[in-house]
Amino acid sequence: MHIGQRAGFGRASAAYWRALLGVALFRVLLCLSTGAAVLLGGLTSCDTSTVDRDDVTAPAGWRSFSIGDAATMAVPEDAHDAELQPFDSVFGKLEGQGYEIIYDHGRYTEGVDSYEDRPEFERSARRVDGRDGVQVSFAGDGQQWQTSRVLQVPDGPSKLTIWVNCVDDVTCQLADAVFDSVAFT
């Protein structure tokens, strides 16, 4: 199944907007705590791609989600399991209003370099739970998903890969909170 395949969705719910506001506040606090905040025209952005985030907590209202016995991550309250059949790893998909989160922990997970030919491809280092990983972003499939972000972190002989596909860049800001919340067990 192609990562972008999924049924349509309706208008954004109040829970979605509360979660998105939580992500925005989380990013502002993260930026301020790292001393890397830049305020431009009322928008806050920061480059935290190489900041060690061992002490980061999830936005209010999010819940903890276990990726087998390998790791945990925080996900928005409205994220729910989609039925998928894994075959060689811990694999699954969570769906929410305007986004999907796909996770894969195993030896044979797809490498992030396979996306280099995608439009707007960007790659950067990202430290996760004391480990050096990599994140990439690129334009989505042009149908349902407009933005995709992928995190990949080595875990012994295996790798943890998390994809976040979103309807727009604003919604995909939740990827930072998801990625920041990863904790290996």
PEVEN-V888140 format. One record per residue. N is the residue number from 0. RES is the residue in one letter. SS is DSSP state (h for helix, s for strand, l for the rest). NEAR is the number of other C-alpha atoms within 10 Angstrom. Layout:
# PEVEN-V888140
n=N res=RES ss=SS near=NEAR
n=N res=RES ss=SS near=NEAR
This chain:
# PEVEN-V888140
n=0 res=M ss=l near=6
n=1 res=H ss=l near=6
n=2 res=I ss=l near=14
n=3 res=G ss=l near=18
n=4 res=Q ss=l near=11
n=5 res=R ss=l near=13
n=6 res=A ss=l near=6
n=7 res=G ss=l near=8
n=8 res=F ss=l near=11
n=9 res=G ss=l near=7
n=10 res=R ss=l near=8
n=11 res=A ss=l near=11
n=12 res=S ss=l near=11
n=13 res=A ss=h near=9
n=14 res=A ss=h near=14
n=15 res=Y ss=h near=19
n=16 res=W ss=h near=13
n=17 res=R ss=h near=15
n=18 res=A ss=h near=22
n=19 res=L ss=h near=19
n=20 res=L ss=h near=15
n=21 res=G ss=h near=20
n=22 res=V ss=h near=26
n=23 res=A ss=h near=22
n=24 res=L ss=h near=15
n=25 res=F ss=h near=20
n=26 res=R ss=h near=22
n=27 res=V ss=h near=20
n=28 res=L ss=h near=13
n=29 res=L ss=h near=20
n=30 res=C ss=h near=18
n=31 res=L ss=h near=14
n=32 res=S ss=h near=10
n=33 res=T ss=h near=15
n=34 res=G ss=l near=11
n=35 res=A ss=l near=15
n=36 res=A ss=l near=18
n=37 res=V ss=s near=15
n=38 res=L ss=s near=11
n=39 res=L ss=s near=8
n=40 res=G ss=l near=6
n=41 res=G ss=l near=7
n=42 res=L ss=s near=9
n=43 res=T ss=s near=15
n=44 res=S ss=s near=15
n=45 res=C ss=l near=16
n=46 res=D ss=l near=11
n=47 res=T ss=l near=19
n=48 res=S ss=l near=17
n=49 res=T ss=l near=14
n=50 res=V ss=l near=14
n=51 res=D ss=l near=17
n=52 res=R ss=l near=22
n=53 res=D ss=l near=15
n=54 res=D ss=l near=8
n=55 res=V ss=l near=15
n=56 res=T ss=l near=17
n=57 res=A ss=l near=20
n=58 res=P ss=l near=23
n=59 res=A ss=l near=15
n=60 res=G ss=l near=14
n=61 res=W ss=l near=20
n=62 res=R ss=s near=14
n=63 res=S ss=s near=15
n=64 res=F ss=s near=15
n=65 res=S ss=s near=14
n=66 res=I ss=s near=20
n=67 res=G ss=l near=13
n=68 res=D ss=l near=10
n=69 res=A ss=l near=16
n=70 res=A ss=s near=17
n=71 res=T ss=s near=17
n=72 res=M ss=s near=21
n=73 res=A ss=s near=21
n=74 res=V ss=s near=25
n=75 res=P ss=l near=28
n=76 res=E ss=l near=16
n=77 res=D ss=l near=17
n=78 res=A ss=l near=19
n=79 res=H ss=s near=15
n=80 res=D ss=s near=14
n=81 res=A ss=s near=14
n=82 res=E ss=l near=9
n=83 res=L ss=l near=10
n=84 res=Q ss=l near=9
n=85 res=P ss=l near=10
n=86 res=F ss=l near=7
n=87 res=D ss=l near=12
n=88 res=S ss=l near=17
n=89 res=V ss=s near=17
n=90 res=F ss=s near=20
n=91 res=G ss=s near=18
n=92 res=K ss=s near=19
n=93 res=L ss=s near=19
n=94 res=E ss=s near=18
n=95 res=G ss=s near=18
n=96 res=Q ss=l near=21
n=97 res=G ss=l near=19
n=98 res=Y ss=s near=23
n=99 res=E ss=s near=24
n=100 res=I ss=s near=25
n=101 res=I ss=s near=18
n=102 res=Y ss=s near=20
n=103 res=D ss=s near=24
n=104 res=H ss=s near=25
n=105 res=G ss=s near=19
n=106 res=R ss=l near=15
n=107 res=Y ss=l near=12
n=108 res=T ss=l near=18
n=109 res=E ss=l near=14
n=110 res=G ss=l near=11
n=111 res=V ss=h near=17
n=112 res=D ss=h near=10
n=113 res=S ss=h near=8
n=114 res=Y ss=h near=16
n=115 res=E ss=l near=14
n=116 res=D ss=l near=9
n=117 res=R ss=l near=13
n=118 res=P ss=l near=12
n=119 res=E ss=l near=12
n=120 res=F ss=l near=15
n=121 res=E ss=s near=14
n=122 res=R ss=s near=18
n=123 res=S ss=s near=12
n=124 res=A ss=s near=16
n=125 res=R ss=s near=24
n=126 res=R ss=s near=20
n=127 res=V ss=s near=24
n=128 res=D ss=l near=20
n=129 res=G ss=l near=13
n=130 res=R ss=s near=16
n=131 res=D ss=s near=14
n=132 res=G ss=s near=21
n=133 res=V ss=s near=20
n=134 res=Q ss=s near=21
n=135 res=V ss=s near=21
n=136 res=S ss=s near=23
n=137 res=F ss=s near=20
n=138 res=A ss=s near=19
n=139 res=G ss=l near=20
n=140 res=D ss=l near=17
n=141 res=G ss=l near=10
n=142 res=Q ss=l near=9
n=143 res=Q ss=l near=19
n=144 res=W ss=l near=21
n=145 res=Q ss=l near=17
n=146 res=T ss=s near=22
n=147 res=S ss=s near=25
n=148 res=R ss=s near=24
n=149 res=V ss=s near=23
n=150 res=L ss=s near=25
n=151 res=Q ss=s near=26
n=152 res=V ss=s near=21
n=153 res=P ss=s near=16
n=154 res=D ss=s near=16
n=155 res=G ss=l near=8
n=156 res=P ss=l near=8
n=157 res=S ss=s near=16
n=158 res=K ss=s near=21
n=159 res=L ss=s near=25
n=160 res=T ss=s near=23
n=161 res=I ss=s near=25
n=162 res=W ss=s near=23
n=163 res=V ss=s near=28
n=164 res=N ss=s near=30
n=165 res=C ss=s near=27
n=166 res=V ss=l near=19
n=167 res=D ss=l near=17
n=168 res=D ss=l near=13
n=169 res=V ss=l near=12
n=170 res=T ss=h near=21
n=171 res=C ss=h near=22
n=172 res=Q ss=h near=17
n=173 res=L ss=h near=25
n=174 res=A ss=h near=23
n=175 res=D ss=h near=18
n=176 res=A ss=h near=25
n=177 res=V ss=h near=24
n=178 res=F ss=h near=25
n=179 res=D ss=h near=23
n=180 res=S ss=h near=24
n=181 res=V ss=l near=26
n=182 res=A ss=s near=20
n=183 res=F ss=s near=17
n=184 res=T ss=l near=10
